Amino acid sequence: MKILKDILYKVSIESVKGSTAVEVNTIQFDSRKVSNKDVFVAINGVVADGHLYIETAIQNGAKVVVCENLPDNIASEVTYVQTKDSREALAFMASNYYENPSSNLKLIGITGTNGKTTVSSLLYQLFKTLGYKVGLISTVVIKIDDKEFSTRLTTPDSITINAYLKQMNQAGIEYCFMEVSSHGIAQHRTLGLDFDGGVFTNLTQDHLDYHASFAEYRDVKKRFFDQLPAGAFALTNLDDKNGNYMLQNTKARSYGYALKSLTDYKVKILEKSFSGLMLNINGHEVWSRFIGDFNAYNLLAVYATADVLGVEQLENLQVLSRLKPVDGRYQHHVSETGIHVIVDYAHTPDALKNVLQTTNEIRTRNEQLISVVGCGGDRDKSKRPLMGQIAANLSTQVIFTSDNPRTENPDEIIKAIEKGVEPQDIAKTLSISSRKDAIKTACKLVKSGDIIVIAGKGHETYQEVNGVRTDFDDLKIVKGFLAQLNK
């Protein structure tokens, strides 16, 4: 049990009805999960307004209600705390409830459009290899040292984040690397956390279904760096046109990394192939198993972060050369007959362009590059024609298909993708609604030496249609079809 007044520290309170000296059990923002003596935080969400469920929460046993608008009917046995922003209140309360666990470890946030999962996961790998006890909060998985927990959100809600950080404290975790999404920043999920550093990867079009404009999306990302304390560091990609912008108001120590600009951390690509990259990082050569210019940026961000955190240079480079690629991020497979397969999470125009350009730079042009591309339903619709244009322009042949249609008609999503195809590229395109059939068709079109790029789902092992998730793993499916063709 906790005393209410102790978990209200830093919360902007407008009024209180009842006592703040009451004992409370847990904090909830879903009325269905409320039980006896819980605090219910009424949030005006994207789908529903929590204020409509205050009565339900009280019936389920809520002892305290935190809300922006007081209800008409005030229950005498309940304490009501009115605040300007319930999400902000939830973040501070969650941190207080779990005894500010982020202050007991070094928490590094990684934000940007692309590269967050790779950079955070590789930092976890690197520090784990160096013998530290490490935590990870990412799109793919949450890790507490060797223990793994599944996750659905890039940046979980404030209660979940702090609950995991508390477990990390109990496990003796020294470093935690965390993906920070624009949704997470906008909805104050990371507020109240004590970050020791922030890393900016890049910024390209995404999430314009949620943010009103690209400028708003950019400024939300910038807010993360604005909120870093003076004792933290801010590391930014200076080759990105928004790199310097992220640092304009930060109080943190600032560092830059780049492939093309002169700055603190510099990388030069010496060789590139499907086997990996030979890089020169700040004058030192290092071989990596990773493929593509975008991964040169990711690796440099990892090296620079580790360096800022005090890892010795030689150790840093040695471990960097041993890091393994992240599942679903330019994941490379070669079949028995010599067909190359690339599975990648690319679901933005820039990410798709990077994957296809990288593949074209490596191939000899004597082989085909057949891509399988879809777009998710209920997400930014403006990027669909852009992805269609890029896929058709940079592939020998492209098959448009479904990704996670969610509640949308997959055929309508495909039509939106097709609108971006330029006239000279129309003959290169096929449209097959079933993702499985699309992958099967790609396998039938290739011969030894050819390349199949399957974009959009990457590490995901499911497909979501009308709220139902069924098993679907791009890599397993393509391996199965290629094996059948070998027989």
TINURO-994691 format. One record per residue (C-alpha): residue number from 1; residue in one letter; z, y, x. Coordinates in steps of 0.02 Angstrom, whole numbers, plus 50000, padded with zeros to 5 digits. Layout:
+-----+------+-------+-------+-------+
:  nr : rest :    pz :    py :    px :
+-----+------+-------+-------+-------+
: NUM :    a :     Z :     Y :     X :
...
+-----+------+-------+-------+-------+
This chain:
+-----+------+-------+-------+-------+
:  nr : rest :    pz :    py :    px :
+-----+------+-------+-------+-------+
:   1 :    m : 50000 : 50000 : 50000 :
:   2 :    k : 49966 : 50179 : 50052 :
:   3 :    i : 50038 : 50345 : 49992 :
:   4 :    l : 49902 : 50450 : 49907 :
:   5 :    k : 49944 : 50612 : 49999 :
:   6 :    d : 49920 : 50524 : 50167 :
:   7 :    i : 49741 : 50476 : 50129 :
:   8 :    l : 49694 : 50647 : 50061 :
:   9 :    y : 49701 : 50728 : 50234 :
:  10 :    k : 49548 : 50841 : 50262 :
:  11 :    v : 49490 : 50822 : 50081 :
:  12 :    s : 49441 : 50988 : 50001 :
:  13 :    i : 49551 : 50990 : 49844 :
:  14 :    e : 49524 : 51110 : 49700 :
:  15 :    s : 49662 : 51049 : 49586 :
:  16 :    v : 49784 : 50905 : 49560 :
:  17 :    k : 49855 : 50838 : 49397 :
:  18 :    g : 49997 : 50717 : 49429 :
:  19 :    s : 50088 : 50665 : 49587 :
:  20 :    t : 50012 : 50637 : 49759 :
:  21 :    a : 50168 : 50540 : 49812 :
:  22 :    v : 50112 : 50384 : 49718 :
:  23 :    e : 50076 : 50219 : 49805 :
:  24 :    v : 49897 : 50159 : 49795 :
:  25 :    n : 49813 : 49994 : 49834 :
:  26 :    t : 49630 : 50016 : 49886 :
:  27 :    i : 49490 : 50144 : 49864 :
:  28 :    q : 49341 : 50102 : 49753 :
:  29 :    f : 49186 : 50198 : 49694 :
:  30 :    d : 49124 : 50057 : 49581 :
:  31 :    s : 49227 : 50051 : 49421 :
:  32 :    r : 49191 : 49864 : 49402 :
:  33 :    k : 49285 : 49829 : 49564 :
:  34 :    v : 49440 : 49929 : 49519 :
:  35 :    s : 49604 : 49836 : 49501 :
:  36 :    n : 49788 : 49883 : 49482 :
:  37 :    k : 49845 : 50040 : 49575 :
:  38 :    d : 49673 : 50076 : 49650 :
:  39 :    v : 49597 : 50247 : 49684 :
:  40 :    f : 49433 : 50272 : 49591 :
:  41 :    v : 49315 : 50399 : 49667 :
:  42 :    a : 49187 : 50459 : 49538 :
:  43 :    i : 49022 : 50491 : 49628 :
:  44 :    n : 48868 : 50568 : 49551 :
:  45 :    g : 48745 : 50441 : 49621 :
:  46 :    v : 48556 : 50424 : 49626 :
:  47 :    v : 48554 : 50299 : 49482 :
:  48 :    a : 48715 : 50334 : 49386 :
:  49 :    d : 48856 : 50463 : 49374 :
:  50 :    g : 49025 : 50387 : 49414 :
:  51 :    h : 49109 : 50517 : 49304 :
:  52 :    l : 49045 : 50418 : 49153 :
:  53 :    y : 49150 : 50269 : 49208 :
:  54 :    i : 49318 : 50354 : 49236 :
:  55 :    e : 49388 : 50281 : 49074 :
:  56 :    t : 49329 : 50106 : 49124 :
:  57 :    a : 49411 : 50125 : 49295 :
:  58 :    i : 49576 : 50175 : 49214 :
:  59 :    q : 49567 : 50026 : 49095 :
:  60 :    n : 49542 : 49915 : 49248 :
:  61 :    g : 49701 : 49983 : 49327 :
:  62 :    a : 49655 : 50142 : 49423 :
:  63 :    k : 49811 : 50242 : 49466 :
:  64 :    v : 49714 : 50388 : 49541 :
:  65 :    v : 49547 : 50468 : 49497 :
:  66 :    v : 49456 : 50579 : 49621 :
:  67 :    c : 49317 : 50677 : 49537 :
:  68 :    e : 49215 : 50837 : 49537 :
:  69 :    n : 49236 : 50868 : 49351 :
:  70 :    l : 49398 : 50828 : 49261 :
:  71 :    p : 49375 : 50722 : 49104 :
:  72 :    d : 49418 : 50791 : 48932 :
:  73 :    n : 49550 : 50658 : 48904 :
:  74 :    i : 49686 : 50661 : 49036 :
:  75 :    a : 49794 : 50505 : 49048 :
:  76 :    s : 49976 : 50549 : 49085 :
:  77 :    e : 50005 : 50397 : 49196 :
:  78 :    v : 49855 : 50437 : 49309 :
:  79 :    t : 49843 : 50564 : 49451 :
:  80 :    y : 49681 : 50666 : 49450 :
:  81 :    v : 49618 : 50748 : 49609 :
:  82 :    q : 49475 : 50872 : 49582 :
:  83 :    t : 49362 : 50906 : 49731 :
:  84 :    k : 49198 : 50998 : 49760 :
:  85 :    d : 49110 : 50846 : 49832 :
:  86 :    s : 49166 : 50669 : 49791 :
:  87 :    r : 49058 : 50589 : 49926 :
:  88 :    e : 49135 : 50701 : 50057 :
:  89 :    a : 49309 : 50659 : 49990 :
:  90 :    l : 49269 : 50473 : 49994 :
:  91 :    a : 49219 : 50482 : 50177 :
:  92 :    f : 49380 : 50567 : 50232 :
:  93 :    m : 49487 : 50457 : 50121 :
:  94 :    a : 49407 : 50297 : 50186 :
:  95 :    s : 49436 : 50352 : 50366 :
:  96 :    n : 49617 : 50398 : 50329 :
:  97 :    y : 49649 : 50238 : 50231 :
:  98 :    y : 49594 : 50130 : 50379 :
:  99 :    e : 49693 : 50240 : 50501 :
: 100 :    n : 49541 : 50327 : 50578 :
: 101 :    p : 49474 : 50173 : 50668 :
: 102 :    s : 49326 : 50264 : 50745 :
: 103 :    s : 49446 : 50360 : 50859 :
: 104 :    n : 49503 : 50198 : 50940 :
: 105 :    l : 49334 : 50151 : 51014 :
: 106 :    k : 49178 : 50236 : 51082 :
: 107 :    l : 49061 : 50257 : 50933 :
: 108 :    i : 48879 : 50301 : 50969 :
: 109 :    g : 48760 : 50345 : 50828 :
: 110 :    i : 48572 : 50318 : 50841 :
: 111 :    t : 48460 : 50413 : 50720 :
: 112 :    g : 48274 : 50447 : 50699 :
: 113 :    t : 48131 : 50374 : 50597 :
: 114 :    n : 48082 : 50229 : 50710 :
: 115 :    g : 48174 : 50138 : 50848 :
: 116 :    k : 48352 : 50146 : 50779 :
: 117 :    t : 48372 : 49957 : 50762 :
: 118 :    t : 48295 : 49919 : 50931 :
: 119 :    v : 48397 : 50049 : 51026 :
: 120 :    s : 48563 : 50005 : 50943 :
: 121 :    s : 48535 : 49817 : 50960 :
: 122 :    l : 48484 : 49831 : 51143 :
: 123 :    l : 48636 : 49938 : 51182 :
: 124 :    y : 48743 : 49802 : 51102 :
: 125 :    q : 48655 : 49672 : 51212 :
: 126 :    l : 48672 : 49775 : 51370 :
: 127 :    f : 48857 : 49813 : 51353 :
: 128 :    k : 48895 : 49635 : 51297 :
: 129 :    t : 48806 : 49570 : 51453 :
: 130 :    l : 48912 : 49688 : 51559 :
: 131 :    g : 49067 : 49603 : 51490 :
: 132 :    y : 49127 : 49730 : 51362 :
: 133 :    k : 49185 : 49688 : 51187 :
: 134 :    v : 49052 : 49770 : 51078 :
: 135 :    g : 49017 : 49808 : 50895 :
: 136 :    l : 48852 : 49840 : 50807 :
: 137 :    i : 48812 : 49916 : 50637 :
: 138 :    s : 48625 : 49901 : 50607 :
: 139 :    t : 48490 : 49871 : 50477 :
: 140 :    v : 48479 : 49689 : 50530 :
: 141 :    v : 48661 : 49638 : 50554 :
: 142 :    i : 48839 : 49696 : 50582 :
: 143 :    k : 48923 : 49619 : 50734 :
: 144 :    i : 49103 : 49619 : 50792 :
: 145 :    d : 49088 : 49546 : 50966 :
: 146 :    d : 49017 : 49371 : 50929 :
: 147 :    k : 49048 : 49372 : 50742 :
: 148 :    e : 48901 : 49417 : 50629 :
: 149 :    f : 48902 : 49489 : 50452 :
: 150 :    s : 48751 : 49515 : 50341 :
: 151 :    t : 48705 : 49689 : 50279 :
: 152 :    r : 48581 : 49769 : 50159 :
: 153 :    l : 48593 : 49952 : 50207 :
: 154 :    t : 48549 : 50037 : 50372 :
: 155 :    t : 48708 : 50142 : 50356 :
: 156 :    p : 48836 : 50062 : 50239 :
: 157 :    d : 48952 : 50162 : 50125 :
: 158 :    s : 49104 : 50250 : 50199 :
: 159 :    i : 49229 : 50117 : 50144 :
: 160 :    t : 49126 : 49975 : 50218 :
: 161 :    i : 49097 : 50067 : 50383 :
: 162 :    n : 49282 : 50104 : 50407 :
: 163 :    a : 49334 : 49929 : 50354 :
: 164 :    y : 49221 : 49854 : 50488 :
: 165 :    l : 49279 : 49981 : 50617 :
: 166 :    k : 49459 : 49932 : 50578 :
: 167 :    q : 49414 : 49749 : 50609 :
: 168 :    m : 49335 : 49805 : 50772 :
: 169 :    n : 49499 : 49889 : 50822 :
: 170 :    q : 49592 : 49729 : 50784 :
: 171 :    a : 49467 : 49630 : 50889 :
: 172 :    g : 49485 : 49748 : 51038 :
: 173 :    i : 49308 : 49819 : 51027 :
: 174 :    e : 49276 : 49953 : 51158 :
: 175 :    y : 49101 : 50015 : 51108 :
: 176 :    c : 49012 : 50017 : 50940 :
: 177 :    f : 48828 : 50062 : 50921 :
: 178 :    m : 48780 : 50116 : 50746 :
: 179 :    e : 48617 : 50159 : 50659 :
: 180 :    v : 48631 : 50323 : 50565 :
: 181 :    s : 48504 : 50345 : 50425 :
: 182 :    s : 48455 : 50506 : 50338 :
: 183 :    h : 48525 : 50435 : 50176 :
: 184 :    g : 48690 : 50401 : 50265 :
: 185 :    i : 48700 : 50579 : 50331 :
: 186 :    a : 48646 : 50662 : 50167 :
: 187 :    q : 48773 : 50560 : 50068 :
: 188 :    h : 48914 : 50598 : 50193 :
: 189 :    r : 48939 : 50413 : 50234 :
: 190 :    t : 48967 : 50456 : 50418 :
: 191 :    l : 49079 : 50607 : 50386 :
: 192 :    g : 49253 : 50590 : 50459 :
: 193 :    l : 49195 : 50469 : 50595 :
: 194 :    d : 49236 : 50514 : 50775 :
: 195 :    f : 49069 : 50496 : 50864 :
: 196 :    d : 49067 : 50497 : 51054 :
: 197 :    g : 48879 : 50519 : 51062 :
: 198 :    g : 48717 : 50532 : 50966 :
: 199 :    v : 48540 : 50475 : 51010 :
: 200 :    f : 48380 : 50544 : 50930 :
: 201 :    t : 48227 : 50430 : 50940 :
: 202 :    n : 48087 : 50520 : 50846 :
: 203 :    l : 48041 : 50596 : 50679 :
: 204 :    t : 47890 : 50552 : 50572 :
: 205 :    q : 47856 : 50544 : 50386 :
: 206 :    d : 47974 : 50432 : 50288 :
: 207 :    h : 48093 : 50437 : 50139 :
: 208 :    l : 48002 : 50578 : 50050 :
: 209 :    d : 48045 : 50485 : 49890 :
: 210 :    y : 48225 : 50539 : 49924 :
: 211 :    h : 48209 : 50701 : 50023 :
: 212 :    a : 48119 : 50846 : 49940 :
: 213 :    s : 48015 : 50885 : 50095 :
: 214 :    f : 47990 : 50838 : 50277 :
: 215 :    a : 48087 : 50994 : 50326 :
: 216 :    e : 48236 : 50934 : 50224 :
: 217 :    y : 48223 : 50760 : 50301 :
: 218 :    r : 48219 : 50840 : 50476 :
: 219 :    d : 48367 : 50954 : 50438 :
: 220 :    v : 48473 : 50810 : 50373 :
: 221 :    k : 48446 : 50720 : 50539 :
: 222 :    k : 48491 : 50879 : 50632 :
: 223 :    r : 48654 : 50891 : 50535 :
: 224 :    f : 48715 : 50735 : 50627 :
: 225 :    f : 48698 : 50824 : 50795 :
: 226 :    d : 48771 : 50986 : 50725 :
: 227 :    q : 48928 : 50888 : 50680 :
: 228 :    l : 48954 : 50806 : 50850 :
: 229 :    p : 49113 : 50868 : 50937 :
: 230 :    a : 49113 : 50959 : 51104 :
: 231 :    g : 49174 : 50804 : 51196 :
: 232 :    a : 49026 : 50699 : 51138 :
: 233 :    f : 48849 : 50688 : 51207 :
: 234 :    a : 48680 : 50716 : 51121 :
: 235 :    l : 48528 : 50626 : 51193 :
: 236 :    t : 48358 : 50672 : 51125 :
: 237 :    n : 48176 : 50622 : 51145 :
: 238 :    l : 48095 : 50780 : 51213 :
: 239 :    d : 47918 : 50714 : 51188 :
: 240 :    d : 47949 : 50725 : 51001 :
: 241 :    k : 47913 : 50899 : 50934 :
: 242 :    n : 48081 : 50896 : 50843 :
: 243 :    g : 48179 : 50839 : 50996 :
: 244 :    n : 48239 : 51010 : 51052 :
: 245 :    y : 48268 : 51063 : 50871 :
: 246 :    m : 48401 : 50928 : 50853 :
: 247 :    l : 48502 : 51010 : 50992 :
: 248 :    q : 48495 : 51191 : 50935 :
: 249 :    n : 48671 : 51202 : 50862 :
: 250 :    t : 48757 : 51052 : 50939 :
: 251 :    k : 48921 : 51076 : 51031 :
: 252 :    a : 48895 : 50911 : 51123 :
: 253 :    r : 48834 : 50892 : 51303 :
: 254 :    s : 48644 : 50883 : 51292 :
: 255 :    y : 48524 : 50767 : 51383 :
: 256 :    g : 48339 : 50732 : 51365 :
: 257 :    y : 48226 : 50582 : 51393 :
: 258 :    a : 48037 : 50575 : 51395 :
: 259 :    l : 47877 : 50491 : 51449 :
: 260 :    k : 47774 : 50651 : 51460 :
: 261 :    s : 47900 : 50792 : 51490 :
: 262 :    l : 48009 : 50835 : 51638 :
: 263 :    t : 48190 : 50805 : 51590 :
: 264 :    d : 48349 : 50710 : 51637 :
: 265 :    y : 48279 : 50537 : 51606 :
: 266 :    k : 48095 : 50500 : 51639 :
: 267 :    v : 47994 : 50341 : 51621 :
: 268 :    k : 47817 : 50301 : 51682 :
: 269 :    i : 47722 : 50147 : 51623 :
: 270 :    l : 47645 : 50058 : 51774 :
: 271 :    e : 47578 : 49902 : 51688 :
: 272 :    k : 47565 : 49839 : 51509 :
: 273 :    s : 47521 : 49668 : 51437 :
: 274 :    f : 47575 : 49544 : 51305 :
: 275 :    s : 47699 : 49481 : 51435 :
: 276 :    g : 47789 : 49648 : 51448 :
: 277 :    l : 47797 : 49816 : 51535 :
: 278 :    m : 47818 : 49869 : 51715 :
: 279 :    l : 47911 : 50034 : 51710 :
: 280 :    n : 47968 : 50167 : 51831 :
: 281 :    i : 48131 : 50242 : 51767 :
: 282 :    n : 48193 : 50393 : 51867 :
: 283 :    g : 48107 : 50327 : 52023 :
: 284 :    h : 48159 : 50144 : 52004 :
: 285 :    e : 48039 : 50005 : 51955 :
: 286 :    v : 48096 : 49881 : 51823 :
: 287 :    w : 48005 : 49741 : 51730 :
: 288 :    s : 48038 : 49721 : 51544 :
: 289 :    r : 47992 : 49587 : 51417 :
: 290 :    f : 47951 : 49723 : 51290 :
: 291 :    i : 47776 : 49776 : 51238 :
: 292 :    g : 47705 : 49949 : 51200 :
: 293 :    d : 47732 : 50132 : 51239 :
: 294 :    f : 47856 : 50150 : 51095 :
: 295 :    n : 47965 : 50018 : 51176 :
: 296 :    a : 47958 : 50113 : 51341 :
: 297 :    y : 48042 : 50256 : 51245 :
: 298 :    n : 48168 : 50135 : 51168 :
: 299 :    l : 48212 : 50059 : 51336 :
: 300 :    l : 48230 : 50231 : 51416 :
: 301 :    a : 48346 : 50285 : 51274 :
: 302 :    v : 48452 : 50130 : 51308 :
: 303 :    y : 48455 : 50161 : 51496 :
: 304 :    a : 48498 : 50345 : 51473 :
: 305 :    t : 48638 : 50308 : 51348 :
: 306 :    a : 48715 : 50179 : 51463 :
: 307 :    d : 48701 : 50300 : 51610 :
: 308 :    v : 48787 : 50439 : 51513 :
: 309 :    l : 48923 : 50316 : 51466 :
: 310 :    g : 48953 : 50280 : 51651 :
: 311 :    v : 48861 : 50116 : 51683 :
: 312 :    e : 48817 : 50101 : 51869 :
: 313 :    q : 48630 : 50128 : 51898 :
: 314 :    l : 48586 : 49962 : 51981 :
: 315 :    e : 48685 : 49863 : 51853 :
: 316 :    n : 48601 : 49961 : 51715 :
: 317 :    l : 48425 : 49921 : 51779 :
: 318 :    q : 48464 : 49738 : 51813 :
: 319 :    v : 48529 : 49708 : 51637 :
: 320 :    l : 48388 : 49812 : 51561 :
: 321 :    s : 48261 : 49692 : 51637 :
: 322 :    r : 48348 : 49544 : 51553 :
: 323 :    l : 48360 : 49616 : 51377 :
: 324 :    k : 48274 : 49516 : 51239 :
: 325 :    p : 48165 : 49593 : 51103 :
: 326 :    v : 48241 : 49615 : 50930 :
: 327 :    d : 48180 : 49499 : 50792 :
: 328 :    g : 48043 : 49578 : 50688 :
: 329 :    r : 48012 : 49721 : 50809 :
: 330 :    y : 47842 : 49688 : 50891 :
: 331 :    q : 47890 : 49505 : 50893 :
: 332 :    h : 47755 : 49410 : 50987 :
: 333 :    h : 47706 : 49228 : 50959 :
: 334 :    v : 47560 : 49128 : 51031 :
: 335 :    s : 47499 : 48974 : 50937 :
: 336 :    e : 47446 : 48811 : 51021 :
: 337 :    t : 47265 : 48866 : 51001 :
: 338 :    g : 47294 : 49035 : 51086 :
: 339 :    i : 47305 : 49145 : 50932 :
: 340 :    h : 47420 : 49294 : 50958 :
: 341 :    v : 47535 : 49346 : 50815 :
: 342 :    i : 47632 : 49509 : 50807 :
: 343 :    v : 47764 : 49528 : 50671 :
: 344 :    d : 47834 : 49703 : 50654 :
: 345 :    y : 47944 : 49801 : 50534 :
: 346 :    a : 47820 : 49948 : 50538 :
: 347 :    h : 47834 : 50027 : 50365 :
: 348 :    t : 47790 : 50207 : 50408 :
: 349 :    p : 47621 : 50279 : 50459 :
: 350 :    d : 47681 : 50321 : 50634 :
: 351 :    a : 47760 : 50149 : 50663 :
: 352 :    l : 47603 : 50060 : 50603 :
: 353 :    k : 47494 : 50170 : 50714 :
: 354 :    n : 47605 : 50131 : 50864 :
: 355 :    v : 47594 : 49943 : 50835 :
: 356 :    l : 47405 : 49940 : 50812 :
: 357 :    q : 47369 : 50062 : 50954 :
: 358 :    t : 47480 : 49962 : 51070 :
: 359 :    t : 47388 : 49802 : 51024 :
: 360 :    n : 47219 : 49885 : 51050 :
: 361 :    e : 47271 : 49950 : 51221 :
: 362 :    i : 47315 : 49774 : 51278 :
: 363 :    r : 47170 : 49675 : 51204 :
: 364 :    t : 47001 : 49664 : 51290 :
: 365 :    r : 46900 : 49704 : 51131 :
: 366 :    n : 46813 : 49534 : 51142 :
: 367 :    e : 46936 : 49468 : 51012 :
: 368 :    q : 46973 : 49516 : 50833 :
: 369 :    l : 47127 : 49611 : 50776 :
: 370 :    i : 47163 : 49564 : 50596 :
: 371 :    s : 47308 : 49655 : 50514 :
: 372 :    v : 47406 : 49612 : 50357 :
: 373 :    v : 47483 : 49771 : 50285 :
: 374 :    g : 47581 : 49817 : 50129 :
: 375 :    c : 47697 : 49955 : 50068 :
: 376 :    g : 47865 : 49939 : 49982 :
: 377 :    g : 47886 : 49980 : 49798 :
: 378 :    d : 48002 : 50117 : 49733 :
: 379 :    r : 47987 : 50210 : 49899 :
: 380 :    d : 47888 : 50358 : 49969 :
: 381 :    k : 47717 : 50345 : 49886 :
: 382 :    s : 47636 : 50482 : 49990 :
: 383 :    k : 47631 : 50371 : 50146 :
: 384 :    r : 47529 : 50232 : 50063 :
: 385 :    p : 47353 : 50306 : 50085 :
: 386 :    l : 47400 : 50361 : 50262 :
: 387 :    m : 47445 : 50182 : 50307 :
: 388 :    g : 47285 : 50119 : 50228 :
: 389 :    q : 47183 : 50240 : 50334 :
: 390 :    i : 47273 : 50193 : 50495 :
: 391 :    a : 47264 : 50006 : 50464 :
: 392 :    a : 47078 : 50007 : 50423 :
: 393 :    n : 47034 : 50123 : 50566 :
: 394 :    l : 47128 : 50026 : 50701 :
: 395 :    s : 47093 : 49847 : 50648 :
: 396 :    t : 46940 : 49736 : 50659 :
: 397 :    q : 46985 : 49683 : 50483 :
: 398 :    v : 47134 : 49724 : 50371 :
: 399 :    i : 47207 : 49631 : 50223 :
: 400 :    f : 47306 : 49742 : 50105 :
: 401 :    t : 47444 : 49650 : 50015 :
: 402 :    s : 47617 : 49667 : 49939 :
: 403 :    d : 47775 : 49702 : 50039 :
: 404 :    n : 47933 : 49712 : 49933 :
: 405 :    p : 47858 : 49774 : 49768 :
: 406 :    r : 48032 : 49793 : 49691 :
: 407 :    t : 48003 : 49861 : 49515 :
: 408 :    e : 47823 : 49919 : 49543 :
: 409 :    n : 47663 : 49826 : 49506 :
: 410 :    p : 47601 : 49764 : 49677 :
: 411 :    d : 47419 : 49788 : 49629 :
: 412 :    e : 47452 : 49973 : 49593 :
: 413 :    i : 47535 : 49992 : 49764 :
: 414 :    i : 47382 : 49912 : 49846 :
: 415 :    k : 47265 : 50031 : 49752 :
: 416 :    a : 47363 : 50178 : 49823 :
: 417 :    i : 47346 : 50107 : 49999 :
: 418 :    e : 47158 : 50081 : 49976 :
: 419 :    k : 47134 : 50266 : 49930 :
: 420 :    g : 47163 : 50313 : 50111 :
: 421 :    v : 47024 : 50204 : 50182 :
: 422 :    e : 46879 : 50305 : 50251 :
: 423 :    p : 46702 : 50259 : 50191 :
: 424 :    q : 46648 : 50186 : 50358 :
: 425 :    d : 46798 : 50067 : 50357 :
: 426 :    i : 46786 : 50000 : 50179 :
: 427 :    a : 46686 : 49846 : 50233 :
: 428 :    k : 46831 : 49796 : 50346 :
: 429 :    t : 46957 : 49781 : 50204 :
: 430 :    l : 47015 : 49643 : 50089 :
: 431 :    s : 47150 : 49654 : 49956 :
: 432 :    i : 47256 : 49503 : 49912 :
: 433 :    s : 47409 : 49532 : 49805 :
: 434 :    s : 47504 : 49376 : 49860 :
: 435 :    r : 47577 : 49407 : 50034 :
: 436 :    k : 47577 : 49221 : 50070 :
: 437 :    d : 47392 : 49205 : 50025 :
: 438 :    a : 47354 : 49360 : 50129 :
: 439 :    i : 47436 : 49282 : 50283 :
: 440 :    k : 47346 : 49118 : 50249 :
: 441 :    t : 47178 : 49209 : 50238 :
: 442 :    a : 47212 : 49299 : 50404 :
: 443 :    c : 47246 : 49130 : 50486 :
: 444 :    k : 47080 : 49063 : 50422 :
: 445 :    l : 46984 : 49213 : 50490 :
: 446 :    v : 47044 : 49200 : 50670 :
: 447 :    k : 46993 : 49094 : 50819 :
: 448 :    s : 47072 : 49066 : 50989 :
: 449 :    g : 47114 : 49230 : 51077 :
: 450 :    d : 47115 : 49332 : 50916 :
: 451 :    i : 47265 : 49434 : 50859 :
: 452 :    i : 47354 : 49441 : 50691 :
: 453 :    v : 47470 : 49588 : 50659 :
: 454 :    i : 47585 : 49567 : 50508 :
: 455 :    a : 47671 : 49731 : 50469 :
: 456 :    g : 47804 : 49795 : 50350 :
: 457 :    k : 47942 : 49666 : 50336 :
: 458 :    g : 47984 : 49617 : 50514 :
: 459 :    h : 48157 : 49537 : 50521 :
: 460 :    e : 48172 : 49520 : 50332 :
: 461 :    t : 48181 : 49341 : 50267 :
: 462 :    y : 48154 : 49382 : 50084 :
: 463 :    q : 48034 : 49466 : 49964 :
: 464 :    e : 48103 : 49573 : 49824 :
: 465 :    v : 48014 : 49575 : 49656 :
: 466 :    n : 48095 : 49653 : 49501 :
: 467 :    g : 48269 : 49643 : 49575 :
: 468 :    v : 48253 : 49460 : 49626 :
: 469 :    r : 48249 : 49409 : 49809 :
: 470 :    t : 48159 : 49249 : 49858 :
: 471 :    d : 48146 : 49170 : 50031 :
: 472 :    f : 48002 : 49244 : 50130 :
: 473 :    d : 47989 : 49249 : 50319 :
: 474 :    d : 47825 : 49318 : 50389 :
: 475 :    l : 47843 : 49230 : 50557 :
: 476 :    k : 47887 : 49059 : 50483 :
: 477 :    i : 47744 : 49070 : 50359 :
: 478 :    v : 47612 : 49119 : 50487 :
: 479 :    k : 47672 : 48984 : 50609 :
: 480 :    g : 47659 : 48856 : 50468 :
: 481 :    f : 47481 : 48903 : 50423 :
: 482 :    l : 47424 : 48906 : 50605 :
: 483 :    a : 47502 : 48734 : 50634 :
: 484 :    q : 47407 : 48666 : 50483 :
: 485 :    l : 47244 : 48733 : 50552 :
: 486 :    n : 47276 : 48642 : 50716 :
: 487 :    k : 47276 : 48473 : 50628 :
+-----+------+-------+-------+-------+
